[in-house]
Amino acid sequence: MTVSLKKLLTLLIFLSFSTVKSQVTTKDSARSAQLYGLSLGVYQPVGDMALNYRFFSSAEVEYLIKSKNGHFFGASFKAQYGNAIKDVSGIFSNLTDQNGNFLGVNGEFATIQTGLSGGQIMIHYGKLVRGSYNPNSGWMIIEGLGIGQHKIGLRDQRGTLPQLQSPFLEGYDRLHIGTYINTAVRYLHLDNNERINWAATVTVNTGTSINIRGFMIDTGELDRSIKFDLFFGGALTWYIPVFRKHESFYLID
C-alpha cells in the first residue's frame, strides 16, 4: 500500500509539471513579451500634404510590450523619405533656366537633389481582437499619438548654388511640424517556435501642422495657416520577440 501511494504521488507530480509545460508554449497559451520591430512602408498623401508631395516610403523602428491578455503598449520612430516632390520646377523656377537646369556660380550647372524628408515619434496602444494561428497572433487594432515633421529635403552635391544655402534654404524647404494620430489594423504573427515573427499593417495617419518658417521665398508669401495632413498606406514589420524568462524556461521545442 505504501509503495502504491508513492507511485501515485510521483505520477501526480509528473502530470502536474507536464501540464505546466503545455500551458506556457507560444502555440497553446497567451504569453507576455517584448517586441522589437523594424518596418518598411509605402504611403499616399492626401489633403494639404498632397499639395507638395506624392507617394513616399518610410522606415520605422518599434518597441512594444505585449501582455498576456492581448494588450500592447509601446513607442516608435518613423523616418519618411522619397523622391516625392510634386512641383519641383514651379518651386525652384527662379533658380533654373528654361530647361529646368539649376544655374550655379560662374554659370555652371548645379546638381540638386530634392525629396521628402520627415519623421514621427509616437506612443502606441493596441489590442488583439481576434486570435488566429495561436493565442498570441491574430488581428489587432493599434492607435498612436505623437509629433512629427516633414519638409522638402535639398542637397546641393557640388555646393555651387549659394541660393540654396542657409538662410535662403529655409525659405524653400516648407518645414512643417505638428501633432498626429495613427489608426491601424494589423495582423500579427508570432511563430510557435519563436523564429519567424512578422506583422502586416494598414494604417491611416491624420494630423495638423504649421510651416514654422512662416514664409516661402519662391512665392513671396507668408504661410502661417494650419494645415490638415493625411496619408494612408501599408507596412511590413519583422519582429524579434523576447518572452518572459520564467515562461521560456518551460518552452518545449
C-alpha positions as CSV (number, residue, x, y, z in Angstrom):
1,M,0.0,0.0,0.0
2,T,2.9,2.4,0.8
3,V,4.6,1.6,-2.4
4,S,1.4,2.3,-4.4
5,L,0.9,5.6,-2.6
6,K,4.4,6.8,-3.5
7,K,3.9,5.8,-7.1
8,L,0.6,7.6,-7.2
9,L,2.2,10.8,-5.8
10,T,5.1,10.5,-8.3
11,L,2.6,10.2,-11.2
12,L,0.6,13.2,-10.0
13,I,3.8,15.4,-9.7
14,F,4.8,14.3,-13.2
15,L,1.4,15.1,-14.7
16,S,1.4,18.5,-12.9
17,F,4.7,19.5,-14.5
18,S,3.6,18.2,-17.9
19,T,0.5,20.4,-17.6
20,V,2.6,23.5,-16.7
21,K,4.8,22.9,-19.6
22,S,2.0,22.7,-22.1
23,Q,0.3,25.8,-20.8
24,V,3.3,28.1,-21.4
25,T,4.1,27.4,-25.0
26,T,3.6,30.1,-27.6
27,K,1.4,27.7,-29.6
28,D,-1.0,26.9,-26.8
29,S,-1.1,29.8,-24.3
30,A,-1.1,33.6,-24.3
31,R,2.3,34.9,-23.2
32,S,3.8,38.3,-22.3
33,A,6.7,39.5,-24.4
34,Q,8.7,42.5,-25.6
35,L,8.6,43.0,-29.3
36,Y,11.4,44.8,-31.2
37,G,10.4,45.6,-34.7
38,L,11.7,47.0,-38.0
39,S,9.2,48.1,-40.6
40,L,9.2,49.3,-44.3
41,G,6.2,51.1,-45.6
42,V,4.7,53.0,-48.5
43,Y,2.1,55.8,-48.2
44,Q,0.0,58.1,-50.3
45,P,-0.6,61.7,-49.0
46,V,-4.0,63.4,-49.1
47,G,-5.2,66.8,-48.1
48,D,-2.8,69.7,-47.7
49,M,0.2,67.4,-47.6
50,A,-0.7,66.3,-51.1
51,L,-0.1,69.8,-52.4
52,N,3.7,69.4,-52.0
53,Y,4.2,65.6,-52.0
54,R,3.4,62.4,-53.9
55,F,3.8,58.8,-53.0
56,F,6.6,58.2,-50.5
57,S,8.2,55.5,-48.4
58,S,9.1,55.0,-44.7
59,A,11.4,53.0,-42.4
60,E,10.3,52.5,-38.8
61,V,11.7,51.1,-35.5
62,E,9.2,50.0,-32.9
63,Y,9.1,48.7,-29.4
64,L,6.0,47.1,-27.9
65,I,5.2,45.3,-24.7
66,K,2.6,42.6,-25.0
67,S,0.6,41.5,-22.0
68,K,-0.9,38.0,-21.6
69,N,-4.4,39.4,-22.1
70,G,-3.5,40.8,-25.5
71,H,-2.9,44.5,-24.7
72,F,0.1,46.3,-26.4
73,F,1.9,49.4,-25.2
74,G,5.0,51.0,-26.8
75,A,6.6,53.6,-28.9
76,S,8.0,54.0,-32.4
77,F,10.1,56.3,-34.6
78,K,9.2,56.6,-38.3
79,A,11.5,58.2,-40.9
80,Q,9.8,59.3,-44.1
81,Y,11.7,59.7,-47.4
82,G,11.4,59.6,-51.1
83,N,11.7,61.4,-54.4
84,A,8.2,62.7,-53.8
85,I,8.2,66.5,-54.5
86,K,5.2,67.4,-56.6
87,D,6.2,70.6,-58.3
88,V,10.0,70.9,-58.4
89,S,10.0,73.1,-61.5
90,G,7.4,75.5,-60.0
91,I,9.0,75.9,-56.6
92,F,12.5,76.5,-58.0
93,S,11.6,78.3,-61.2
94,N,13.5,81.4,-60.2
95,L,16.7,79.3,-59.8
96,T,16.6,77.4,-63.1
97,D,16.9,78.1,-66.8
98,Q,14.2,77.4,-69.4
99,N,15.2,73.7,-69.5
100,G,14.9,73.3,-65.7
101,N,18.7,73.2,-65.0
102,F,19.9,74.8,-61.8
103,L,22.4,77.5,-62.6
104,G,25.3,77.8,-60.0
105,V,28.2,80.2,-59.7
106,N,30.2,81.0,-62.8
107,G,27.4,79.8,-65.0
108,E,28.0,76.2,-64.0
109,F,25.1,73.7,-63.7
110,A,24.4,72.7,-60.1
111,T,23.3,69.2,-59.2
112,I,20.4,69.5,-56.8
113,Q,18.6,66.5,-55.3
114,T,15.1,67.1,-53.8
115,G,12.9,64.8,-51.9
116,L,10.6,64.4,-48.9
117,S,12.4,64.3,-45.6
118,G,10.3,63.7,-42.4
119,G,9.8,61.8,-39.3
120,Q,7.4,60.9,-36.5
121,I,7.7,59.9,-32.8
122,M,4.7,58.1,-31.4
123,I,3.4,56.2,-28.4
124,H,1.0,53.3,-29.1
125,Y,-1.7,51.3,-27.5
126,G,-3.2,48.2,-29.2
127,K,-5.5,45.3,-28.5
128,L,-5.6,41.8,-30.0
129,V,-9.3,41.5,-31.1
130,R,-9.3,38.2,-33.0
131,G,-6.9,35.3,-32.4
132,S,-5.6,33.3,-35.2
133,Y,-2.8,30.6,-35.6
134,N,-2.1,30.7,-31.9
135,P,-3.3,32.7,-28.8
136,N,-0.5,35.3,-29.4
137,S,-1.2,36.0,-33.0
138,G,-4.1,37.5,-35.0
139,W,-5.9,40.7,-35.9
140,M,-5.4,43.8,-33.7
141,I,-6.3,47.4,-33.6
142,I,-3.5,49.8,-32.7
143,E,-3.7,53.6,-32.1
144,G,-0.8,56.0,-32.0
145,L,-0.3,59.6,-30.8
146,G,2.7,61.8,-31.3
147,I,4.6,64.6,-33.0
148,G,6.1,64.8,-36.5
149,Q,7.6,67.0,-39.2
150,H,8.0,67.0,-42.9
151,K,9.9,69.2,-45.3
152,I,11.4,69.4,-48.8
153,G,14.9,68.0,-48.4
154,L,17.5,69.6,-50.6
155,R,21.1,68.6,-51.3
156,D,23.5,70.6,-53.4
157,Q,26.0,67.9,-54.3
158,R,28.6,70.3,-55.7
159,G,28.0,73.2,-53.4
160,T,27.8,75.6,-56.3
161,L,24.3,77.1,-55.6
162,P,24.5,79.7,-52.8
163,Q,20.8,80.5,-53.2
164,L,20.1,77.1,-51.6
165,Q,22.4,77.7,-48.7
166,S,21.2,78.9,-45.2
167,P,19.5,81.2,-44.6
168,F,17.9,81.1,-48.1
169,L,17.4,77.4,-47.9
170,E,14.8,77.8,-45.1
171,G,12.6,79.7,-47.4
172,Y,12.3,76.8,-49.8
173,D,12.1,73.7,-47.6
174,R,8.5,74.2,-46.3
175,L,9.3,72.7,-42.9
176,H,6.1,71.8,-41.1
177,I,5.8,70.5,-37.5
178,G,2.6,69.2,-36.0
179,T,0.7,66.5,-34.0
180,Y,-0.5,63.3,-35.4
181,I,-2.9,60.4,-34.7
182,N,-2.3,57.0,-36.3
183,T,-5.0,54.4,-36.6
184,A,-4.0,50.9,-37.9
185,V,-5.4,47.5,-38.5
186,R,-2.6,44.9,-38.1
187,Y,-2.2,41.1,-38.5
188,L,0.4,39.9,-36.0
189,H,2.2,36.6,-36.4
190,L,4.3,35.3,-33.5
191,D,5.7,31.9,-34.5
192,N,5.1,28.8,-32.4
193,N,8.9,28.2,-32.3
194,E,9.8,31.9,-31.9
195,R,11.6,32.1,-35.2
196,I,9.6,33.8,-37.9
197,N,7.7,36.8,-36.4
198,W,6.1,39.5,-38.5
199,A,3.2,41.8,-39.0
200,A,1.3,43.3,-41.9
201,T,-0.3,46.7,-41.2
202,V,-2.8,49.0,-43.0
203,T,-2.7,52.5,-41.5
204,V,-4.3,56.0,-41.7
205,N,-2.3,58.9,-40.3
206,T,-4.0,62.2,-39.7
207,G,-2.8,65.4,-38.1
208,T,-2.4,69.2,-38.2
209,S,0.8,71.0,-38.9
210,I,2.2,74.5,-39.4
211,N,5.0,76.0,-41.5
212,I,7.4,77.1,-38.8
213,R,9.4,79.2,-41.3
214,G,6.3,81.4,-41.8
215,F,7.1,82.3,-45.4
216,M,8.0,81.0,-48.8
217,I,10.7,82.7,-50.9
218,D,9.6,81.2,-54.2
219,T,6.1,82.8,-53.9
220,G,7.0,85.7,-51.8
221,E,4.0,84.9,-49.5
222,L,3.6,84.4,-45.8
223,D,2.5,81.0,-44.7
224,R,1.1,80.8,-41.2
225,S,-2.1,78.7,-41.7
226,I,-2.7,75.4,-40.0
227,K,-2.5,72.5,-42.5
228,F,-4.5,69.3,-42.5
229,D,-2.1,66.4,-43.1
230,L,-3.4,62.9,-44.0
231,F,-1.6,59.9,-45.5
232,F,-2.5,56.3,-45.8
233,G,-0.7,53.1,-46.8
234,G,0.7,49.8,-45.5
235,A,3.8,48.4,-43.9
236,L,5.5,45.1,-43.2
237,T,7.3,44.5,-39.9
238,W,9.9,42.0,-38.8
239,Y,9.9,41.3,-35.0
240,I,12.4,39.9,-32.6
241,P,10.3,38.8,-29.5
242,V,11.7,38.5,-26.0
243,F,9.4,36.3,-23.9
244,R,9.4,36.3,-20.1
245,K,12.2,34.2,-18.7
246,H,10.1,32.1,-16.4
247,E,7.8,31.3,-19.4
248,S,10.6,30.5,-21.8
249,F,12.2,28.1,-19.2
250,Y,9.3,25.8,-19.7
251,L,9.1,26.1,-23.5
252,I,9.0,22.8,-25.4
253,D,10.8,22.9,-28.7
